[in-house]
Amino acid sequence: MTRVSIAAFTEAGVGLAKALAAGLAKTNEYQVNGISTTQRLAAACGVEAFPSLAAWTAGHFAVDDALVFVGACGIAVRAVAPHVADKLRDSAVVCVDERGLFAVPLLSGHVGGANDLARAVAEVTGGQAAISTATDVNGLFAVDEWARENGLRIAERQVAKEVSARLLAGEPVGFARADVAVEGPLLQGVSELPAQGTAPEVGFVVTRNLALRPFASTLHLVPRDVCVGVGCKRGTEPSVLEGRVDAALQAAGISPSAVAQLATIDLKADEPAVLHLARSRGWSLRLFSADQLAAVPGEFSSSDFVRQTVGVGNVCERAAAACGGRLVLRKQAGDGVTVAVAVDEGPARFPGAAREARLSIVGLGPGAGDDLTLRAWRVLRECDVIVGYTVYVDLVRRMFPGKPTLTTGMRREVERCQLALDEAAKGRHVAMVCSGDPGVYGMAGLCLELAGGMPGVRIDVVPGVTAANGGAAVLGAPLMHDFAVISLSDLMTPREKIRARLEAAAQADLVICLYNPASRKRADYLAWACDVVLAHKSPQTVCGTVRNIGRAGEEWEVMTLAQLRVASVDMFTTVFIGNEATRVVDGRMVTPRGYLQRGRA
């Protein structure tokens, strides 16, 4: 769990900090150690005071996993500047304004997790995370962030920079499988080392063995999943124990940087050599009683002398196994020291290795993407693959150029949805993109129908701005009162049913929004629809059209119903027919709700 400390400088900032503390705690990923503010505000706000921001920062930086400053970025930058070392050791630093509009990761975005923390902060505040790291803004695989998420240690910092630079440049990066399992499909730009042939010059491998060099420039990502079990006679020299442990690790082909724990019997709790080894290497020390060691299941070597001395026939093997995992090196003895090694062999997972099969059906909004919601953007950034109609995928491909995509052409909706479901069933997070809102003439319903036979796939519908909403905003406010949305396309709906719906909406004096008002084969459909509506509405009813909503060449016009009947429209046009109260205000189309009349009453 990530330890977070928060500093705020105003009363409003402290209020937001308290909300952040509660919200972050609900994620079960963050633990807020405390909220601090100025001495002037501390008592009134009920939080601790810091004597000075400089002193507070010095006491928390590189001690806590992350710092959050609620206030101006300039204050945060000046506070942390004296303490910045490098991205592998720096605490994550996030700054959020006191209204929670923008959460900015200032330091250690990937390795320290500041990018993820900024997203979590924005989720709590309802604001936006301002991520600026190159791989994120380009939708590319970030090897340092992936290493952190999988608990992997970066052995060569400079090579990690090479990997990112090559991915950003569109150059090949290799990946090699070794002694650690890695699950999930490879990312775009990453290719697996071929059994024969030419490998990319730069690549990475997840391994405990730094001697493996499958690429000319190899980045080793080392899991910290090894436990070393030791036993030793009383008074063993620290250098002797250290040497025997290193020799055992070398024999097992394991780097000392892969070790997380040193384990032994509790009788050695005060043994200087054991304490020195754990402290100098940064390994946690696990101590077990003789009874606990004796209860570890498995087959182990045994010594009567050791049993008579400490109460159990083997210490090193049983201690290593007691930490969990599989013994990969049994007892190595010499110089009064015994050593064994165990490995916890959980796999690393590429971002595509989702445990849960998931399909997110995402509304892109109308036009060129300016009305994409923050939730939709997050899903597209986090998903493994994007599926959709070619035109819509081309739109988001520009936003996420490194993201794998699958497309189908016009009128292949069933094939498209089945493709998305099949990809999700492989254990991937798939984003299926639709224009506008996926539940309004989109793919959400079809996906849900087809998924009836695939209960293992979780489906999320991510709403989007509809053409009705987007067009109404261009015209003014035509949808302020009850309205109906009707498509004039008879591809899926018989024309007589469309007529019945038009008549019912017109008789009820609803505002009517028309989708698909015309095409080459249906050039006269808008005139026909207007004739149906004119039987119940005045020819002077205020109407409007919007073409290319949110795109280059957007144009709109307000007119009467009589004028609409002869207007030129196409499939890129959305039509609005007002009710009897709709009027023109300063050239804009407005349907009053009645607020002014109620206020004057």
N, C-alpha and C positions, 0 to 999 in steps of 0.2 A: 504494500500500500504506500502511495506517495505521500510524504509528509510535507504539508504546506503551511507557511506562515503568511499572514496578511497585514499590510500596513495601509492605513487610511489617514487622510489629513483634514477632512471636513465632516460635519455631522451627517450630511447626506452620504458621504463616502463610507462612514462607519455603518450606516443602515444597510448599504449595499453589501458591505463586507459580511455582516451577519447573515444576510440572505444567501450569500455565496457559501458561507460555512455550512449552512443547513443543506443547501442544494448539492454541494460537492460530496457531503457525507452520504447522501442517498445513492450515489453512484457506486459505493463500496470500493472505489479506487483511490480515494483521496481522504487523508486525515488532516484536518485543520488543527494545528498545534496551538494557535492563538491569534487574536486580533489585537493590534496595537494602534494607538493614535497619540496625538500630542497630549501633554499634561493638561492643557487647558480644557480638552474635550473628554479626557478619559473618564473622569468621575461621572460626568453628566450622561455619557453614553454607555457606561457600565462595562468598559473594556480596560485592558492594561495600558499604561502609559509608557512611551519610550523617552528617555532623557534627551535624545537627539536622533534624527533619522540615520545619521552616519554611524552612531554607536549601535543602533538596532540592526542595521544592515551588516555591520562587521560581525555581530554576534550570531547572525542567522545564515549568512552566505556560506555555501559549501558545508554547512551543518545540516540544514533542512534540504530536502530534495528540490523544493520549489518555493519561490517568493512571489506573492501577488501584491502589486501596488495599485491602490484605488486612487486615481488622480492623474495628473499630467505625466506624459512620457518623459519630459525633460527632467522632472524630479527623480524619477526612477533611474534614468540613465546616469545622472550625476551621483546618485547614491551607490550604484553597483560598480561604477567605473574603476575605483581603486582595487577592486577584488577580482576582476576578470582575469582568468588564466588561459584556459582553452576549453573547447566544447566537450571534451571527455570528462572534465572535472568540475566545470562550472555548474552551479545550481540553475535550474530552469527559472526564468524570470518572465512574468506576464504583467502587463499594465492594462488596466481597464478604467475608462472614464467613470465618474461618479453616477452617471445615468445608465451605465451598462450598455451603451450603444456599440462600442468597439473594444474587443479584447485583443491586445497586440502582444505576440510573443517576441520579447526583446533579445533573449539569450537562450542558447541551447535548445533550439526548436525541435531537433530530431532526437539526439542522444539523451538529452535531459527530459524530453517530453513536454517542452513548452508549447509546441503546436497543439498537442492533444489537450493540454490544460486550458489553452485559450479557447478551444472548441467547447470544452466542458463549461467554462465560465460563460461563454456566449449562450450556451444552452440554458443555463440558469437565468441569465438576465434578459433573454429574448433578443440579444444583440447579434453582432456578427464578429467572427474571428478574422482578423486581418493577417492572414498567413502570407509570408513573402518569400519563403525558401523556394529555390528554383524548381526542385523536383515536384513540390506540391502544386505550384501554380501551373506547371506544365502537365500535371496528372501522371507523373512518372514514378517508378519504383525508387524509393529512398533506402539505400542499403543500411545506412546508420540507424534510421528509425526502425526498420525491420529487425535489425540486430537487437535493439533495445526491447522491442515487443516480445522477442523470443528468448530474452535473457542471455544473449550472446555477447561476448567481449570482442571488440575490434582490436586485433593484434597489430595492424599496420595502418596508422592514421593516414599516411600519405597515399597509400594504395586505395583507401576508401574514397579519397578525393578524386583519384583517377577514375574509379568506377562511376561516380556521379557525373563527372565531366564527360565521360564517353556516352553515357545514357542521354545526357542533355544534347550532345552533338549528334545523336542518332547513330553512333558507332557501336559495333557488337561488343557485348560483355559476356564472358563465359561463366558457367557454373559447373562445378564438379561434385559428384557424390562421393562420400568417403565413409567414415565410421559413425556418422550421426545421421539418422533418418531425417529427411526433409519431405514434407507432404505438400501437395497442391500443384497446380499447373504453373509452369514458368511464366514470368512476366514478359511483356513485350520488350524487346531489346536485349533480353537475356537468353542465351542459347546453351544447352547442355553440352559438355565436353564430349565430342564424338569418340567412339571406340578406336577409330582410325581416322587419319586425315589431319587437317590443319585446325588447331584450336585458336580461339581469339587470343590476342596478346595479353589482355588484362581480364582477370576473372576472379571469382571468389569460391571458397570452399568452406563448408561447415565441418569442423573437425576438432579433435582434441590433440592432434599430432601436427605440430608446426613444421615438421620435416617434410611433409607432403607439399609439393610445389607443382601442381598440374599446369600452371600457366607461367609465362615468362615473368609476369608481374602478378603475384598471387596475394589476394586478401584472405587472411585466415580469420574466420569468425568462430570463436571458441565458446562452447557452452560451459557454464559453471555447474556441472552436474556430477562431479566426482567426489567421493568420500575416501579419505585415506585412514585406514585403521592401523594403530600402532600399539606396540607393547615394548617396554624397555626395562632394564634393570635399574635399580635406584642409583642416582648419581651419574647417569649417562651424560657425557659431554654434549652440549647443544650441537656442535659441529658434526659429531658422529651421527646423531639422530637425523640431522638435516641431510647429511651425505647419503645415508641409507634410504631415506625417503625419496630423494632425487634419483637414486639408482633404480629403485623399484618403479618409479614413474617412467623412467627412460626404458626400462625393460618392457613396460606395458604400452609404450608408444604414446604416452599421455603427457601433454604440457602441464607444468605446475600451474599455469594460469587457468586450467580447467577445474582445479580443485576448489571446492566451496567449503568443505568441512574436514576437520581432523577429529578422529574419534578414538577413545580409549576407555579403560576402566576407571571408575571414580577414585580408586586408590591413587591414581596419578594426578589428581586435581592440583597438587602443589609441586609437581615435578618440574624443575626449572627448564629442562630441555624441551619438554612438551609445551610449556607456556611460551617459551621463546619462539618456537617454530610457528605456533598459531598466530602469535602477535606479529612476528616479522613478515609473515606471508599474507596476513589479512584473512586467514581462514577462521571460521567459527569453530569453537571447541565444543564437542559433544562428549559428555561423560555418562557412562552406564554402570549400574551396579552389577555385581557378579550374577545375581538372580536374573536381571534383565538380559544379560548376555547369554546366559544358559537357556533362556526361553526363545532365543532367535531360531526360527525353523531353518533346516538345511543340514548338509553334511559338511563338517569342518574337521581339520586336523586337530589332534588333541595331545596334550602332554601331562603326564601324571605330576611332574614337578611343578608345572604352572598351576595345576588344579590345587595342589597342596599349598602353594604360595598365595594365590589370590582368590581361590574358590571356584574357578571355572577353568576348563582344560585348554581354552584358546581365547586370546584377547583380540588380536589384530583382525582376524577374519570375521569374527562375530561382531566386533565393533563396527567394521566397515559395512557389513550387511545390515546391522541394526539401523543405519541411517536410511535404508531403503535402496533398492536397485539390485543389480546383479554383480556378483564377484567376477572381476575380469583378471585379477592377479591374486593367486593364493599366497600363503605365507612365504615371505622372503626373510631369512634369518641370517644374522651376522653381527659381530661386535656387541652382543647383548641386546640387539634390537630386532623386533619382528615387524614386518610391514605387509599389509594387504590392501587391495584397491577395489572399490565397488563403483559402479556407474548407474545412475538413474537415467534410463534410456527413453525419455519422452521425446517425441519428434519436434523439430522446428517446423513451422508452417509458413508457406508463402501466403500473401494476402488472399490468394484465390482458394486457399484450403479451408473454406468455411465449414464448420462442423454442422451447420444448419443449411439445408437447401432453401434458398430464398429468392423470390422474384419480387422486385419493386417495380410497379407500373407507374411511370413518372410523367407528369404533365409538364411540358416545356413552356406553356403559355403561348400566346399568339406571337407571330412575327419572328424577329431575329434573335431572341433570347434575352432581351432587356427585362422582360417580366418573369424570368426564371426565379422561383422562390428560393430562399436560403435552404429550406429542407431538401428541395429537389437538387440543389447544387451539392449538398453534402452527400446525398445518396450517389450521385454520379461520380463524385470524387472517390468514394469508398468502395464502390462496386468492383467486381472482377471483370465484367464484360458488359458492353452496351449493345442492345438489340433493337432494331426498329426499321421503319420505312427509310429508304436510302436518303431522302431529302432531309428528314429530321436527324438522322445519325450524322450526316455531313455537318449539320449545324453544331452539334455538341462536340464533334471531333475537333473542331477548331478550339474549343474550350479545354478539352482534355486530349491533347494530341498523342499521348502515349498509351491511351486506353484501348484494349482490344475491342473490336466491333464486329457485329454480324448483321447483315441487312437483307431485306427482301424488297421487291418492287411493288408497284400499285396493284391492288385487288388480290393480294396474297396474304390476307389478314390471318386466316386460319393457320397457314403454314408458318407465319411469323410468330404467332402466339405459341404454337406447338414447339417451335425452335427455342423460344425463350424458356419454356417449361422444361424442355429436355436438358438444356444447359444448366438450369437451376438444379435439376435432379442429380447432377453430377457432384453436388456439394459445393456449388458456386453461388455467389451473390450476383444475380443478373438484374440489370436495369433495362426495362422495356420502355422506350420513349414514345410519347404521343404529343401531337400539337394540342395546345389548349389544355383542357382537363381530360384525363384518361377515362373518366366516368361520364363524360358528355360527348357522345358520338365517338368515343375512343375505344381502346382495347381492353379496358378493365373488365367489362362484362364477359367478353369472349374468353379472356384468360381464366376467369373464375369458372366459367362453364367447362372449359377443357380440363381444368385442374381437378374436376370432380373425381377423376380416376387416378389422381396422383396426390394422395393425402399427405405424403411426406414433404411436400413443398409448401413453405410458408409464403403467403402472398400479402404484400403491402401495397396499398393504393396511395400514391403521393399526389395530392391535388395540385392543379395548376390554374392559372388565370384563363378563363374561357374567352372565346371570341366575343361573346355577348358582353362580358365585363370589359374587355379591352376596347371594343368598339363603342360601348356606352360612354366610357371615360373620354374618348376622343370627341364625341358629339356633345357631351355635357353631362346631363343626368336624366336620361330617358327612362331608366328602370327604377325610379324611386318608389313606384307602387307595384301592385301585383302585375306579373307579366308571364307570358308563355313563350317557350322556345320551340320552333317548329322547323324541321328540315323539309325543303321542297324536293329533295332527291327521292325519286320513286324506285331507286335500285333495290331498296330493302322494304319499302312501304308502298302499298297500292295507292294509286292516285286518289281513289274515292275516300280512302281513310284520311289522307292528307286534307282533302276538302272538308271532311267532317270536323277535323280538328281546327281548321281555319275558321269555319262557321261558328263553332262553339266558343273559341277565343274571342271572335269579333262580337258575338251576341253578348258575351259577358263584359265587353268593353275592357278587355285586358290589353296592356301594351304587348305587342307581338314582335318577337325577334326572329327573323328568317335566316336560316343557314342554307347554303347551296342554292341560291336563288335562280341560277341559270347555268347552262353549259351549252356546248355546241349542239347537242341533241335536244336540249330543253330550253331553247332560246326564248320561247314565249311563256314560260312557267310563271315568271313574276307578274306579267300582265294578267294571266289567268288567276293567280292568287289575289291580286288587287281587286279583280272583279268580284271574287267571292266575298272579300272583306267589305267592299263598297256597298254591298247589300245591307250592311249593318252599321257602317261608319260614314261620317261625312267626307265628301271629297276634299274638304279643307283640313282634315286631320293632319297634324304635324307629323312628318316622317323624316328619316335620315338614312344615309348610306355611308359606309366606311369601307374603303378598299385598301388592301395590303396593310392590315393592322400591325403596327410595330415593325414594319419593314421599310426599306428604302422605297420612296414613291408613295408613301401613305397619303391618301386624299379622302376628304369627306365633304358631304353636302347635306344641307337641311332643305326640305321641300314639302309640298303638300302630297296627300295621297293620290290626287289626280295626276300630279306631276310624276310621282313614283311609278305610276302605271306605264309610262312611256320612257322611263329612265333606262340607261344602258348599264348593265351589271354583268358580272361573271362569277366564277367559282371562288374568286378571291375577295368577294364583296359580302358584307354582312348588312342586313336590312333591318331597320327599326320602324315600326308603325305605332304611333302614339295612341293614347286613349282620348276621351273627350276633353280631359283637363290639360293635356300636354300642350305646351305653348313654346314660343321662341323668345328667349331672353338674351339680349345682346348677341344675337346670331347663334346662340346655342340652344339645343333641344332639351327642354326641362319638363318632367312630369311631377307636378307638386304633390307632396304627400299630405299637405293640409296643416303643416306646423304654423304658418302665419295666421291662418284663419283661427286656429285654436288659441294662439297667443293673443289675438285681438278680442276674443270672446269675453 
